[in-house]
């Protein structure tokens, strides 16, 4: 005995295996098309190259890591303070004693832009206390200070300071 299906006389639609197959194929075709489109757009807008000189950047990064490790061995600490018209840098050794006679080079820049970047000139006003005039500035500024002693030890401190 065999089962036969006769078309419905009421005109209603009936889903069979071919409809399910066609639906699944259409679904995955849309997913693949969207994925392919996004992949092509991503590769066109960003080819993956971050730097023109990646090898040299890697060497600089390795030097920076070595400098940070040397700095950690020194144990120096720095505190920075924003005063009206002045930036103050207090540098101490591992035991908390002020470090005297350092040559401090610095850079001040806005966090979000390079506009207004300047290099304040620090001078020692007390043992371990270095001050630099900033002029009439306001808002947030990033200070990057590099302090070096007579023996060639280098300490780099980065701080965000805010003036009213």
C-alpha atoms as one frame of an Amber mdcrd trajectory, in Angstrom:
protein
   0.000   0.000   0.000   1.365   3.422  -0.822   0.551   6.798   0.560  -0.254
   9.488  -1.906  -0.799  13.098  -1.235  -3.338  14.880  -3.183  -3.272  18.649
  -3.518  -5.497  20.436  -1.102  -8.706  21.509  -2.552  -9.024  24.546  -0.275
  -6.006  26.304  -1.909  -3.916  26.480   1.324  -0.152  26.222   1.106   1.632
  23.153   2.401   5.345  23.092   3.325   7.253  20.127   2.029  10.955  19.112
   2.067  11.915  21.258  -0.931  10.585  24.366   0.784  12.641  23.656   3.908
  15.774  23.035   1.838  15.266  26.235  -0.176  14.742  28.243   3.027  17.914
  26.904   4.632  19.973  27.513   1.486  18.601  31.068   1.215  19.334  31.756
   4.905  22.955  30.613   4.688  23.435  32.407   1.359  22.392  35.690   3.016
  24.714  35.063   5.998  27.668  34.254   3.720  26.964  37.293   1.510  26.850
  39.627   4.519  30.058  38.132   5.986  31.860  38.437   2.653  30.718  42.054
   2.256  31.909  43.018   5.744  35.236  41.236   5.210  35.853  43.068   1.936
  34.924  46.420   3.495  37.173  45.785   6.513  40.186  44.866   4.388  39.687
  47.854   2.082  39.447  50.362   4.938  42.188  48.871   7.150  44.799  46.670
   5.475  46.307  45.691   8.833  49.475  47.745   8.603  49.733  49.889  11.723
  53.240  51.191  11.182  55.422  51.842   8.197  58.472  50.723  10.188  57.317
  47.803  12.379  60.802  46.346  12.948  62.238  49.648  14.158  59.163  50.188
  16.328  59.766  46.775  17.903  63.366  47.688  18.705  62.239  50.948  20.317
  59.640  49.036  22.314  62.315  46.620  23.584  64.501  49.575  24.603  61.518
  51.136  26.410  60.926  47.877  28.321  64.610  47.753  29.322  64.435  51.398
  30.455  61.346  50.677  32.572  63.061  47.676  34.199  66.149  49.781  34.981
  63.903  52.476  36.419  62.148  49.932  38.647  65.522  48.775  39.988  66.366
  52.378  40.930  63.185  52.639  42.979  62.822  56.369  42.405  59.408  57.959
  42.838  58.033  61.253  41.575  55.053  63.378  42.489  53.803  66.262  40.388
  51.590  69.136  41.420  49.790  71.814  39.416  49.988  75.264  40.960  48.798
  78.494  39.279  51.458  79.329  36.692  53.809  76.570  37.901  54.307  72.832
  37.768  56.149  71.217  40.689  57.993  67.911  40.520  59.190  66.167  43.674
  61.642  63.282  43.078  62.729  60.853  45.787  64.912  57.741  45.910  63.884
  54.272  47.084  64.325  55.206  50.752  62.329  58.443  50.428  65.268  60.866
  50.409  65.064  63.776  47.967  67.201  63.441  44.854  69.353  66.502  44.290
  71.182  67.738  41.218  68.990  66.106  38.598  68.683  67.456  35.069  64.970
  67.445  34.276  63.666  67.654  30.722  59.918  67.726  30.264  57.066  67.999
  27.810  53.549  69.248  28.478  50.719  68.481  26.080  46.971  68.269  26.000
  45.534  64.753  26.401  43.517  64.863  23.191  45.590  67.034  20.861  49.119
  68.111  20.080  48.107  71.766  19.930  49.789  73.887  22.579  52.600  71.417
  23.329  55.525  73.028  25.140  58.660  72.101  27.087  58.774  73.609  30.583
  62.229  74.341  32.009  62.644  72.863  35.479  65.059  74.209  38.060  65.815
  72.854  41.513  64.374  75.123  44.216  64.912  72.790  47.191  66.464  69.338
  47.623  64.462  67.036  45.341  61.944  69.756  44.445  61.926  71.043  40.881
  59.702  73.824  39.559  58.934  75.133  36.079  56.812  78.088  35.026  53.852
  77.186  32.837  52.284  80.546  32.192  48.545  81.016  32.343  47.286  77.570
  31.383  44.077  75.841  32.346  42.470  72.448  31.996  44.042  69.008  31.769
  47.661  68.573  30.659  49.908  65.514  30.409  53.390  65.988  31.876  56.208
  63.719  30.715  59.352  64.410  32.742  62.739  62.762  32.281  65.166  63.197
  35.178  68.818  62.178  34.876  71.519  62.161  37.540  75.281  62.599  37.104
  75.812  58.814  36.831  73.481  58.500  33.857  70.506  56.996  35.688  67.318
  58.050  33.946  63.851  58.251  35.450  60.741  58.968  33.367  57.509  60.049
  35.014  54.186  60.662  33.299  51.401  62.440  35.117  48.104  64.085  34.198
  47.729  67.461  35.854  44.740  69.785  35.946  44.772  73.543  36.338  41.590
  75.467  37.148
